[in-house]
Amino acid sequence: MFSSSQFDATSAFSGGGFMPSQSTQLTDSTPSPAKSRNSLGVVPVTVKQISQASQSGDEKSSFVINGVDVTNVTVVGMVFDKAEKSTDVSFLIDDGTGRIGCRRWVTENFDKLEMEAVQDGMYVRVIGTLESFSRCQAVGCFLCQTCDKLR
């Protein structure tokens, strides 16, 4: 009625149900080289980490920080050299590890009101994308919040 091959040791792993078959399991025990990870979220970084970052070679033009492909970052620091134009507001952020240029494009009335609250000497939290032009790195801001309560 039942053959002996139905109940031997290998039949328990023959791929039935949710168990993978032994033929599909990896038998190579050599470690593979580490691959860089991608970060699709916002990564908190320092200006020093940005200055030491290398640009990845893919078409997304992201940067590699600590082995992670990073596009969107957040930096907290003090505002210096704020310059307002009709199309954008540019300023420097100093977080104690260095300074980096930031640019916030003013396309809506809300953007203008947000940037009017930011003055030189204030602490802000900037969220934006890392940009590089002629080996000079900068942050293209899409959010700039003043830090009212420093802990």
C-alpha positions, 0 to 999 in steps of 0.5 A: 500500500505505501512504498518505503520511499514515501516515509524515508528521511528525504521525503520530509524535505521534498518540497511539500507544504511550506518546506523547501526541497533540499535541491533548492537549498544553498549548499555553498557555504562561502560568504558572498561579498557585502553588497551596499544597502539602499536607504529609501528613507531620511537618514540623519547625518552630520556635515562631516559624514556628507563631506566624506561621502563618495558618490555612487556610480549608478544613475540615481546619483546617490551618495554612499555614507557608511556603506549605505546608498543615501539620497534623502538626509536630515541635518541639524545645525546653526544657520549662517549667511542666509541670502534670499532671492525671488526664486530661492533662499540659500544658507549655510548650516554648521553642525559643529563638524563642518559647514554645508550649503543649503538651498530651499526653492521658493515656489509657494507662498508657504515656502516663503513664510517658512523661510522668513522664520529662519534667521542667521544664528538660529538652529534648524533641522533641514530635510533634503536631497544630497546634491553635488556640483563641481565636487561641491556637495550641498543639500537641496532642502524641501523642509526647513524647521526651526528648533525651538526646544533644544535638549 
